[in-house]
């Protein structure tokens, strides 16, 4: 019994420590949902990357209206800032089985912030669900991995 506990303490704790940090262990690949995603209405490009606190965040890096301002922001002092470059997805943490939750997503069309859950459908599709309270009271979009070279979607591809 003592040997089993010692083995657990020596070999089990490093993996428990890696889980507690909410980040992949150094020898594990980065989550498959990192990268650039085209929103479902195909008008925005969001880049998902690690945040400084160990969670994951998404920033608007391109779209069909690069000069669009945050006109619906509930804070009047922010209504003239460009949406391009704004972080709209924050605080996402691993939930397991290809899903992340615990964060929020800002919807520029309404100026509202919702709780969020992300689920990797496959390598190139991401289900993003914004909701109030419980996940049943919300709306989902399917984002597609963006592989284009231009971040300006207002110009036709050549």
trRosetta pair geometry for C-beta under 8 A, 3 or more apart (Angstrom, degrees):
i j d omega theta_ij theta_ji phi_ij phi_ji
1 4 5.7 -53 -151 33 31 112
1 5 6.6 28 153 -15 64 105
2 5 5.8 -56 -150 38 33 110
2 6 6.2 34 152 -20 67 107
3 6 5.6 -54 -145 38 32 112
3 7 6.2 34 154 -20 66 105
4 7 5.7 -52 -146 36 30 111
4 8 6.4 31 153 -18 63 105
5 8 5.6 -53 -148 37 32 112
5 9 6.2 33 153 -19 65 106
6 9 5.7 -54 -146 37 31 111
6 10 6.2 21 158 -13 66 110
7 10 6.0 -60 -142 42 28 104
7 11 5.8 -14 173 18 67 115
7 12 7.8 74 125 -16 61 99
8 11 6.8 -73 -126 56 19 82
8 12 4.3 -9 -169 6 64 136
8 13 7.8 90 145 -32 61 79
9 12 6.8 -16 -63 45 13 97
9 13 5.9 15 -166 -24 45 121
10 13 7.3 -49 -132 22 3 105
11 14 7.3 -55 -166 24 32 103
12 15 6.3 -69 -164 41 43 103
12 16 6.2 38 148 -19 77 112
13 16 5.3 -57 -142 40 39 113
13 17 6.0 44 159 -25 71 103
14 17 5.6 -53 -149 33 32 114
14 18 6.7 34 153 -21 64 101
15 18 5.6 -47 -150 31 37 113
15 19 6.7 38 151 -18 64 102
15 25 7.2 -42 -122 -73 65 141
16 19 5.8 -55 -154 35 35 111
16 20 6.5 39 150 -25 66 105
17 20 5.6 -52 -149 30 34 115
17 21 7.0 30 156 -18 63 103
18 21 6.2 -59 -158 32 33 109
18 23 7.4 -99 -170 76 72 69
18 24 7.5 -3 177 171 113 27
18 25 4.1 -9 -147 -83 152 91
19 22 7.6 37 175 -69 42 39
21 54 6.0 -127 169 -145 77 148
22 54 5.0 103 77 142 104 117
22 55 6.8 -9 127 -84 141 58
22 93 4.9 -48 -155 -148 136 106
22 94 6.0 177 -155 24 77 96
23 50 7.5 45 -121 -132 109 131
23 54 5.1 -97 -49 -152 109 97
24 28 3.9 -128 -179 84 110 117
24 29 7.0 -84 -178 78 164 29
24 30 6.5 -151 19 -107 149 36
24 31 6.9 -171 -43 -43 123 74
25 28 4.7 88 53 -4 77 109
29 32 7.8 43 116 -62 119 72
30 34 5.2 -37 145 17 121 147
31 34 5.5 115 75 -23 80 95
31 56 7.3 -59 48 -77 146 150
31 94 7.4 -160 -88 -86 135 104
31 100 7.6 46 -168 -56 161 129
31 120 8.0 -160 174 -47 96 141
32 98 7.6 -24 47 -130 119 95
32 120 5.6 77 82 -137 112 157
32 123 6.1 -93 -179 -123 129 66
33 48 5.9 -33 135 95 86 154
33 56 7.7 70 92 164 111 163
33 100 7.0 -125 52 -1 155 130
33 118 6.3 108 -169 142 163 132
33 120 5.1 -128 -66 -78 104 109
33 126 5.7 97 -134 -108 105 127
34 48 5.5 -133 -126 100 42 93
34 49 6.2 72 -148 -103 98 46
34 50 7.5 -17 -109 -33 126 74
34 56 7.4 -121 -89 -138 83 127
35 47 7.0 -86 157 -144 25 70
35 48 6.4 3 45 52 39 88
35 145 6.4 12 106 -141 133 97
35 146 7.7 -173 141 47 96 79
36 45 5.7 -1 -171 -178 104 104
36 46 7.3 154 -153 80 54 40
36 47 5.1 -27 -95 -97 71 77
36 48 8.0 -176 -81 17 23 70
36 61 6.9 -80 -120 55 105 135
36 145 7.1 84 83 -167 65 62
36 146 4.0 -75 125 60 103 111
36 147 8.0 158 78 -65 114 32
37 45 7.0 154 76 -157 40 56
37 46 5.0 -23 63 63 96 90
37 47 7.6 165 16 -88 74 29
37 48 6.6 32 -4 -11 119 107
37 58 7.6 -38 38 -140 121 129
37 126 5.9 -44 -126 32 143 137
37 143 4.1 34 171 155 122 130
37 144 6.8 143 -159 70 73 31
37 145 6.2 -54 -104 -106 66 37
37 146 5.8 177 -117 -11 7 97
38 42 5.8 16 163 -123 114 63
38 44 7.4 146 -155 82 49 47
38 45 5.9 -27 -95 -100 61 71
38 143 6.3 161 72 -166 44 78
38 144 4.9 -21 57 65 103 88
38 145 7.6 20 11 99 88 12
38 146 4.5 123 -40 -79 88 97
38 148 8.0 73 -68 6 125 115
39 42 6.8 -148 78 -60 67 19
39 43 6.3 -45 67 51 117 63
39 44 4.2 30 4 58 129 95
39 45 7.6 -124 -9 -72 83 25
39 46 6.5 80 -57 -11 92 110
39 141 6.4 -4 -168 150 78 150
39 143 5.7 -41 -111 -110 37 95
40 141 3.8 -135 -9 -165 132 104
40 142 5.6 91 -93 54 110 56
40 143 6.3 -87 -46 -79 71 52
41 44 7.6 49 65 10 92 89
41 141 7.9 -59 -17 -137 72 132
42 64 7.8 67 122 -43 67 125
42 153 7.3 -180 154 -168 75 149
43 63 5.6 39 152 -165 60 101
43 64 4.4 -63 -147 13 77 122
43 65 7.2 9 -180 5 107 91
43 153 6.6 -171 -142 88 40 148
44 60 6.0 -60 -163 -131 113 100
44 62 7.3 145 -163 91 47 54
44 63 4.1 -13 -108 -102 55 118
44 64 7.4 -75 -58 8 49 81
44 153 7.9 -109 -71 12 19 146
45 60 7.2 102 73 -159 56 57
45 61 5.4 -67 103 68 102 83
45 62 3.7 10 40 62 127 96
45 63 5.9 -152 10 -64 74 63
45 146 5.2 44 -133 -77 105 171
45 151 5.7 -119 50 -146 151 81
45 153 7.1 158 -29 -37 104 118
46 58 4.5 21 172 176 116 117
46 59 6.8 150 -155 69 67 29
46 60 6.1 -40 -99 -93 70 49
46 61 7.1 126 -129 13 20 86
46 88 7.0 -84 -121 52 120 115
46 89 6.8 67 -175 0 136 128
46 143 7.1 -56 43 -141 118 150
47 58 6.6 163 77 -150 36 65
47 59 5.4 -21 57 58 90 85
47 61 4.7 39 -12 -14 114 136
48 56 5.9 28 -179 168 97 114
48 57 7.1 -180 -144 93 60 31
48 58 4.6 -28 -90 -91 74 90
48 89 6.8 -35 -105 82 90 142
48 92 8.0 -28 -151 48 115 148
49 56 7.0 176 92 -152 23 78
49 57 6.6 -25 64 64 69 76
49 58 7.8 132 15 -96 64 43
49 59 7.4 -21 22 10 108 106
50 54 7.2 -28 -167 -139 104 26
50 55 7.7 146 -157 88 61 30
50 56 5.9 -58 -105 -102 43 69
50 57 7.8 45 160 20 14 80
51 54 7.1 -34 74 39 80 21
51 55 4.9 -5 43 70 123 76
51 56 6.3 177 -6 -115 91 13
51 57 4.4 80 -66 -12 111 114
51 90 7.1 69 -75 -144 155 75
51 91 7.7 -26 22 -69 159 36
54 93 7.9 36 117 -110 88 97
55 90 7.2 62 110 175 135 59
55 91 4.9 -26 164 -140 164 32
55 92 5.7 132 176 56 97 43
55 93 5.3 -65 -120 -67 89 80
55 102 7.5 -125 -129 96 124 115
55 103 6.4 135 175 -77 135 122
56 89 7.7 -18 120 125 80 109
56 92 4.3 -47 64 72 93 105
56 93 7.4 165 13 -75 86 35
56 100 6.3 -24 43 -172 131 159
56 103 7.6 -103 68 -32 71 157
57 87 5.3 -9 169 -158 126 121
57 89 5.7 153 -164 93 51 74
57 90 5.0 8 -116 -107 101 57
57 91 7.4 54 -85 -11 84 38
57 92 7.0 169 -74 18 38 97
57 103 7.8 -167 -97 -154 63 153
58 87 6.9 131 81 -156 40 69
58 88 6.0 -46 93 64 93 77
58 89 3.2 32 34 41 106 125
58 90 7.9 -118 30 -52 66 45
58 92 7.9 43 -18 -3 95 135
58 105 7.7 4 51 -117 125 92
59 85 6.8 -16 178 -165 113 29
59 86 6.8 177 -151 94 76 30
59 87 4.7 -44 -94 -95 84 64
59 88 7.1 131 -118 11 31 73
59 89 7.8 -110 -43 37 37 85
60 63 6.5 -22 -170 -27 106 125
60 83 5.4 -16 80 146 165 86
60 84 5.7 -114 115 -118 108 35
60 85 6.6 -34 76 14 85 21
60 86 5.4 18 28 54 113 76
60 88 6.1 58 -35 -10 96 119
61 84 7.4 62 -146 -157 18 77
61 85 7.5 72 -103 -81 50 44
61 151 5.8 -85 131 -145 84 136
62 66 7.0 -33 -146 -93 54 100
62 84 7.3 43 -90 -127 26 102
62 150 7.7 150 -156 138 147 55
62 151 2.8 -135 -91 -179 136 87
62 152 6.3 -108 -155 -58 104 33
62 153 6.5 114 147 -21 100 91
63 66 6.3 158 62 -75 78 59
63 68 7.4 -50 92 20 135 127
63 83 7.7 -17 29 98 150 120
63 84 7.1 -141 25 -87 107 90
63 151 7.7 -6 -7 164 40 76
63 152 7.9 -14 66 -131 32 38
63 153 5.5 -52 179 24 29 117
63 154 7.9 44 119 -36 55 87
64 153 4.1 -59 -76 89 66 108
64 154 4.9 111 -166 -71 56 72
65 68 4.0 67 117 -41 114 113
65 154 6.5 97 -77 -70 41 124
66 82 7.8 5 162 -163 59 123
66 84 5.3 33 -159 -63 70 145
66 151 7.8 89 -94 118 121 91
66 152 5.7 -42 -39 -116 134 88
66 154 6.8 -104 -5 -2 92 125
67 82 6.8 -76 -149 -120 38 108
67 84 7.8 -23 -78 -5 24 128
68 71 8.0 -85 179 -8 81 101
68 82 7.1 98 77 -151 48 67
68 83 5.1 -14 94 18 97 120
68 84 7.5 118 51 -27 78 87
68 108 7.7 84 132 152 126 146
69 79 6.6 61 142 158 115 54
69 80 5.5 -36 -159 -151 143 31
69 81 6.3 129 -151 71 86 28
69 82 6.0 -68 -102 -95 61 39
69 83 6.8 154 -152 -24 14 81
70 73 4.3 42 139 -37 109 117
70 78 5.7 -35 88 139 134 91
70 79 5.9 -127 92 -131 75 35
70 80 7.8 -30 48 34 79 13
70 81 5.4 -1 18 69 116 83
70 82 7.5 70 -20 131 87 9
70 83 5.4 132 -68 -76 80 79
70 86 6.8 91 -69 -58 130 164
70 108 6.0 -102 -126 -136 75 102
70 111 7.7 107 172 -105 85 86
71 79 5.4 53 -130 -166 36 94
72 79 7.7 135 11 -123 14 94
72 108 6.4 126 47 176 112 51
72 109 6.7 30 19 149 159 17
72 110 5.9 -169 152 147 150 12
72 111 3.3 -137 136 -43 89 105
73 76 7.6 171 93 -79 94 18
73 78 4.3 -89 127 92 161 107
73 79 5.1 -152 46 -81 104 64
73 81 7.8 31 -17 42 157 100
73 108 8.0 -26 -62 -133 76 70
73 111 5.2 -173 -92 -132 17 105
74 111 5.2 137 -41 157 70 118
74 112 7.9 73 -40 -87 116 48
75 78 4.4 53 86 13 106 112
75 79 7.5 -162 92 -36 58 77
76 79 5.6 -32 -154 -8 43 121
78 81 5.4 -43 -166 15 66 120
81 86 7.3 109 124 -73 117 120
82 85 6.4 57 96 31 108 107
82 86 7.4 -167 105 -29 62 103
83 86 5.3 -75 -161 19 48 127
83 108 5.4 19 -118 -115 136 156
86 106 7.7 -77 140 76 120 142
86 108 7.9 111 77 -78 145 121
87 90 6.0 70 144 -68 116 101
88 105 6.1 36 144 -162 86 67
88 106 4.3 -116 -149 54 79 95
88 107 7.8 100 -171 -67 122 27
88 108 7.0 -66 -111 -37 136 95
89 92 6.5 1 159 -27 101 122
89 103 6.6 65 177 126 70 136
89 104 7.6 -169 -143 94 43 46
89 105 5.0 -4 -102 -106 76 82
89 106 7.7 -128 -58 19 42 74
89 116 6.5 -112 -139 104 89 174
90 103 5.3 -167 98 -164 45 115
90 104 5.8 -4 57 54 87 83
91 102 5.9 -117 143 118 96 81
91 103 3.2 160 82 -112 80 88
91 104 6.2 42 43 11 122 74
92 100 4.2 51 173 146 107 124
92 101 6.9 -4 -142 -75 74 5
92 102 6.6 129 -134 62 33 82
92 103 4.0 -67 -61 4 56 141
92 116 6.8 -59 -87 95 100 115
92 118 6.0 11 -144 14 142 125
93 100 6.2 164 75 -158 22 87
93 101 7.0 -43 59 69 72 46
93 102 4.5 -13 31 51 105 141
93 103 7.0 141 -5 -37 71 96
94 99 7.8 104 -162 86 53 51
94 100 5.7 -49 -96 -103 35 81
95 99 4.2 -45 62 100 120 96
95 100 5.8 176 -3 -108 93 21
95 101 4.8 46 -61 15 132 100
95 102 7.5 171 -71 -16 96 99
95 117 7.4 5 -21 -143 157 96
96 99 6.6 -6 68 49 45 91
98 119 6.1 66 118 -162 91 68
98 120 4.1 -103 -176 49 108 102
99 117 6.5 -3 -174 -178 109 96
99 118 6.6 162 -156 87 58 53
99 119 4.5 -16 -103 -101 90 79
99 120 7.4 -138 -73 13 44 72
100 103 7.5 5 142 12 100 115
100 117 7.2 166 86 -157 48 52
100 118 4.6 -3 56 57 95 103
100 119 7.9 -170 23 -72 62 41
101 115 7.8 28 -168 167 93 98
101 116 6.9 -169 -136 101 61 56
101 117 4.3 -8 -99 -110 102 81
101 118 7.3 -172 -70 23 55 64
103 115 7.7 136 92 -158 34 57
103 116 5.3 -33 87 57 80 109
104 113 5.1 25 169 174 129 104
104 114 6.4 158 -156 81 79 34
104 115 6.0 -61 -103 -106 70 34
104 116 5.6 127 -144 -2 17 105
105 113 7.1 170 84 -153 34 64
105 114 5.6 -19 60 62 83 87
105 116 4.0 98 -17 -77 102 136
105 128 6.9 101 -85 175 164 114
105 130 4.9 -102 63 -94 123 110
106 112 7.6 176 -150 96 57 34
106 113 4.9 -29 -97 -99 70 83
107 110 4.9 21 103 36 115 98
107 111 7.4 -42 85 13 73 15
107 112 5.4 -1 48 62 106 78
107 113 7.5 -177 12 -88 73 32
107 114 6.7 34 -18 -1 112 109
107 130 6.5 101 -52 168 117 176
108 111 7.1 29 -153 -73 33 48
114 130 3.6 83 84 -178 143 99
114 131 5.8 125 175 39 117 21
114 132 6.2 -80 -133 -62 94 64
114 138 6.6 122 178 -127 141 112
115 130 7.2 140 72 -158 44 55
115 131 5.4 -41 68 70 95 76
115 132 7.1 135 17 -104 98 23
115 133 7.6 -159 15 19 136 14
115 135 7.9 -99 101 -81 118 67
115 138 7.9 -96 68 -85 86 140
116 128 6.9 -20 -161 -169 107 83
116 129 6.8 149 -154 81 56 55
116 130 5.5 -24 -97 -100 80 65
116 131 7.6 150 -90 21 33 74
117 128 7.9 161 84 -155 48 41
117 129 4.8 -10 59 60 91 107
117 131 7.4 2 7 12 101 117
117 135 5.8 -5 5 -111 144 124
118 126 6.1 -12 -166 -178 100 108
118 127 7.0 152 -158 82 47 58
118 128 5.5 -9 -107 -105 81 68
118 129 7.6 -170 -77 23 35 72
119 126 7.3 154 77 -163 42 59
119 127 4.4 -10 60 58 95 108
119 129 7.6 25 3 -3 101 109
120 123 7.8 26 -179 -88 113 25
120 125 7.8 117 -168 86 53 57
120 126 5.9 -33 -107 -109 54 75
120 127 7.9 -139 -61 21 8 78
121 125 4.0 -40 61 99 122 106
121 126 6.6 -153 7 -87 89 18
121 127 5.5 98 -50 -26 104 96
121 142 7.0 1 -13 -138 150 107
122 125 5.3 42 43 36 81 97
123 145 7.1 -23 134 -30 68 147
124 144 6.2 11 158 -159 88 71
124 145 4.2 -91 -140 12 69 117
125 142 5.6 -9 -167 -175 103 106
125 143 7.2 151 -156 78 50 49
125 144 6.1 -19 -100 -104 68 61
125 145 7.4 -82 -52 -15 36 83
126 142 7.0 147 73 -160 44 55
126 143 4.4 -19 63 60 102 100
126 144 7.9 -159 22 -67 80 19
126 145 7.7 105 -14 -59 102 69
127 140 5.7 -11 -172 -167 93 122
127 141 7.7 160 -154 82 49 40
127 142 5.7 -28 -97 -102 63 72
127 143 8.0 -171 -79 19 15 76
128 140 6.7 148 78 -155 45 66
128 141 5.1 -15 61 61 99 88
128 142 7.6 165 18 -97 77 21
128 143 5.7 45 -11 -14 120 113
129 135 6.1 45 129 -153 141 98
129 138 5.4 88 174 113 91 137
129 139 7.2 177 -147 90 65 31
129 140 4.4 -28 -95 -95 82 86
130 138 5.4 -170 96 -163 45 117
130 139 6.0 -8 60 58 88 79
130 140 7.9 170 20 -88 61 39
131 134 6.7 -67 148 103 136 29
131 135 5.0 172 10 -124 169 39
131 136 7.4 96 -147 47 141 28
131 137 5.5 112 -164 81 98 63
131 138 2.7 -76 -90 -58 83 134
131 139 7.6 165 -79 16 66 49
132 137 5.2 -63 61 112 82 117
132 138 6.6 162 9 -79 59 83
133 137 5.6 27 57 49 105 134
134 137 5.8 82 65 14 73 97
135 138 6.0 -59 -162 19 45 130
148 151 7.9 155 98 -76 109 39
148 157 7.1 -110 -134 -98 121 125
150 153 7.6 152 110 -71 98 43
150 155 6.7 -74 151 65 156 111
150 157 7.2 -174 32 -102 126 77
152 155 5.4 39 114 14 110 103
